[in-house]
Amino acid sequence: MEMVMEPRTGLQVPASNQGFPLVGTSARSVTFLGFLTYAFALYRDSGKWNVQESARVIDDLIQDPAGSIVRIVTYRAIDCTHFCSSINSGAVPRMKKHLETQGVDPKTATEEAELVGNEFRSLFKSKDLPVNTAVDFRISKLPSQPSNTRITIFINGEEQGHIDGTLFTNAFVALYFGQEPRSKEIQAGVQACIDKKAAQTKH
């Protein structure tokens, strides 16, 4: 299997994942502590992106995230509770805000968003994620509901379970690629990879 190194962490990720080619890599750091936490890799159905249209790849991903995989590879051991809390701390407020824009009252929106966050946390059965653990978030369409999505989670290739609904999917994608991403370095790093590939194809 062909591997690609994420340069900041030195961690290796496969050039393809479950049949999806690698779009780009990046890394997450905790700025105020000054250390790296994980490598990040984005995979996407080859029929859904074209390196020649590099400026549109991320916008298209946000509009239609199905047919994608986000891989997180731990640079240091991470407690599962902390890992899930970190994602939920960004996803739950986004879900709540979306529900409120749909006319759901704030109290109910909070309860529904937190319920989905708890469902996500329940998929992680182990206590921690050791160094170099690969966590995959595969985003697909529901066969019975083409307008809906599912995120299936794998740890080192072993399926853990899934969460259905665009509510969590859109909040998760927005964490990294939305207008106010949790970590601007992720989006910037992946976009830099796309731009580099685009430049290489012109020569």
Residue pairs with C-beta under 8 A, 6 or more apart in sequence:
1 14
1 15
2 14
2 15
2 16
3 12
3 13
3 14
3 15
4 12
4 13
4 14
4 15
4 22
4 25
4 41
5 11
5 12
5 13
6 12
6 13
6 25
6 26
6 27
6 39
6 40
6 41
6 73
7 25
8 26
8 27
8 29
8 36
8 39
9 27
9 36
9 38
9 39
9 73
9 75
11 39
11 73
11 75
11 132
13 22
13 25
13 39
13 41
13 71
13 73
13 134
14 22
15 21
15 22
16 22
16 43
17 41
17 43
17 69
17 71
17 136
18 43
18 69
18 136
18 138
20 43
20 44
20 45
20 46
20 67
20 68
20 69
21 43
21 44
21 46
22 41
22 42
22 43
23 42
23 43
23 44
23 49
23 57
23 190
23 193
23 194
24 41
24 42
24 189
24 190
24 191
24 192
24 193
24 194
24 197
25 39
25 40
25 41
25 42
25 189
25 190
25 193
26 39
26 40
26 185
26 186
26 187
26 188
26 189
26 190
26 193
27 36
27 38
27 39
27 40
27 75
27 185
27 186
27 189
28 36
28 37
28 38
28 39
28 40
28 72
28 183
28 185
28 186
29 35
29 36
29 37
29 183
29 185
30 37
35 76
36 75
36 76
37 74
37 75
37 76
37 78
38 72
38 73
38 74
38 75
38 78
39 72
39 73
39 75
40 70
40 71
40 72
40 73
40 176
40 186
40 189
40 190
41 70
41 71
41 73
42 61
42 68
42 69
42 70
42 71
42 190
43 68
43 69
43 70
43 71
44 57
44 61
44 67
44 68
44 69
45 67
45 68
47 67
48 60
48 61
48 64
48 67
48 68
49 57
49 60
49 61
50 57
51 57
51 194
51 197
51 198
51 201
52 198
52 201
54 191
54 194
54 195
54 197
54 198
57 191
57 194
58 177
58 187
58 190
58 191
58 194
61 68
61 173
61 177
62 173
62 174
62 177
62 178
65 139
65 149
65 169
65 170
65 173
66 139
66 140
66 141
66 149
67 139
67 140
67 141
68 138
68 139
69 136
69 137
69 138
69 139
70 136
70 137
70 139
70 172
70 176
71 134
71 135
71 136
71 137
72 134
72 135
72 137
73 132
73 133
73 134
73 135
74 129
74 130
74 131
74 132
74 133
74 135
75 131
76 131
77 128
77 129
77 130
77 131
78 128
78 129
78 133
79 127
79 128
79 129
80 124
80 126
80 127
80 128
80 129
81 121
83 124
83 129
83 135
84 120
84 121
84 124
85 121
87 120
87 172
87 175
88 117
88 120
88 121
90 171
90 175
90 182
91 116
91 117
91 120
91 168
91 171
91 172
91 175
92 113
92 114
92 116
92 117
92 171
93 113
94 170
94 171
94 174
94 175
94 178
95 109
95 112
95 113
95 116
95 117
95 167
95 168
95 171
96 106
96 109
96 110
96 112
96 113
97 109
98 167
98 170
98 171
99 108
99 109
99 112
99 113
99 167
100 106
100 109
104 112
113 167
116 163
116 165
116 167
116 168
119 163
120 163
120 168
122 161
123 153
123 160
123 161
123 162
123 163
124 153
124 155
124 160
125 160
126 155
129 135
129 155
133 155
133 156
134 154
134 155
134 156
134 157
135 153
135 154
135 155
136 153
136 154
136 155
136 157
137 151
137 152
137 153
137 172
138 151
138 152
138 153
138 154
139 149
139 150
139 151
139 169
139 173
140 149
140 150
140 152
141 148
141 149
141 150
142 148
142 149
142 150
142 164
147 166
148 164
148 165
148 166
149 164
149 165
149 166
149 169
150 162
150 163
150 164
150 165
150 169
151 162
151 163
151 168
151 169
151 172
152 159
152 161
152 162
153 159
153 160
153 161
153 162
153 163
154 160
174 180
174 181
175 181
175 182
175 183
176 182
176 183
176 186
176 187
177 186
177 187
177 190
181 187
